[in-house]
């Protein structure tokens, strides 16, 4: 069902904000230059930076689309413009599709199984199967995103198609071809998005679990976890909620959004951020606990590389050794210097500890200067977490390996390009649809 506010939605085109657009364009160019320079100096670290930022932005885009689909499936009437914020995050998907093809050329620097496949996994981990599957999943998701977004915004575009100007007007005219009248278009939009939303969610759950198995978990071809795909996908959902919350805070005083970013809506998106961070930590704990208790070398090495020896004690799996590990267990800060221990601590703080304790009450969720920074911290935490998933698989015991100038310039380029695409989508076409009434 639709809220009363959504019944009056119409496209509200605005110019691109300056100097933010120029800054994003410059940083995007800087990222491309850094990528090219990095290929000539240290190709492996350059492709690792590409891979971690590709995973971060791609999962954020897919999750924004899925979050909008969830709103559609459950008939959420509270979300108002937050639904459009989530849709805008998906505008990156065509770029992600192109980047997934670019990533094929870096596979030899990332995946050991290309040159030295593990016995028994050759049928699954081979370039043909992996890249055909993963690029295929990306292509299907991109096509479904285009169909969903077009169906979702079409009822809001008629006025823009008739009275607008420039590129936005031409695209709105193309997307409203064969107009059937406002009420019928709204009904058609509801039916089309209602049919597409479950398909997109299923593709995300199944297809992108496989995608994450291939693109992230197989960096360590000897390690596996059935829960890993769900863990990475849910991290993307939490990222999309944090991004939506941040965009809402930034737009609360923007012309056209008067009365839209209400305290009630901020409270609701804050509750999602609070609750979803708990579930993300639960998924991590569910993986960690069984690996800790099993204490099998073929399982523990993956977490040990990331946590350091502080939280995993390899003493052989016997009852006596296990008991001894607890009787002599002592916390030692120095152990966090091993592996990527301090990076993991930062990820836990940003993605769970801070959002949990800061957003525990109602007031922080509805206070922009609290909710906005917390959302930023969560996004930063997940950028660190995506690096943590990728880098230790290839470069061991160097927790600053992803912080070099080339790596950071590539990261800035990815983020800036993502923001630029979002701005073009939301400000030019098909601009954020904003209700006239709250």
Secondary structure, 3 states (H helix, E strand, C coil): CCCCCHHHCEECCCCCCCCHHHHHHHHHHHHHHHHHHHHHHCHHHHHHHHHHHHHHHHHHHHHHHHHHHHHHHHCCCCCCHHHHHHHHHHHHHHHHHHHHHHHHHHHHHHCHHHHCCCCCCCCCCCHHHHHHHHHHHHHHHHHHHHHHHHHHHHHHCHHHHHHCCHHHHHHHHHHCCCCCCHHHHHHHHHHHHHHHHHHHHHHHHHHHHHHHHHHCHHHCCCCCCCCHHHHHHHHHHHHHHHHHHHHHHHHCCCCCCCCCCCHHHHHHHHHHHHHHHHHHHHHHHHHHHHHHHHCCHHHHHHHHHHHCCCCCCCCCCCHHHHHHHHHCCCCCHHHHHCCCHHHHHHHHHHHHHHHHHHCCCHHHHCCHHHHHHHHHHHHHHHHHHHHHHHHHHCCCCCCCHHHCHHHHHHHHHHHHHHHHHHHHHHHCCCCCEECCCC
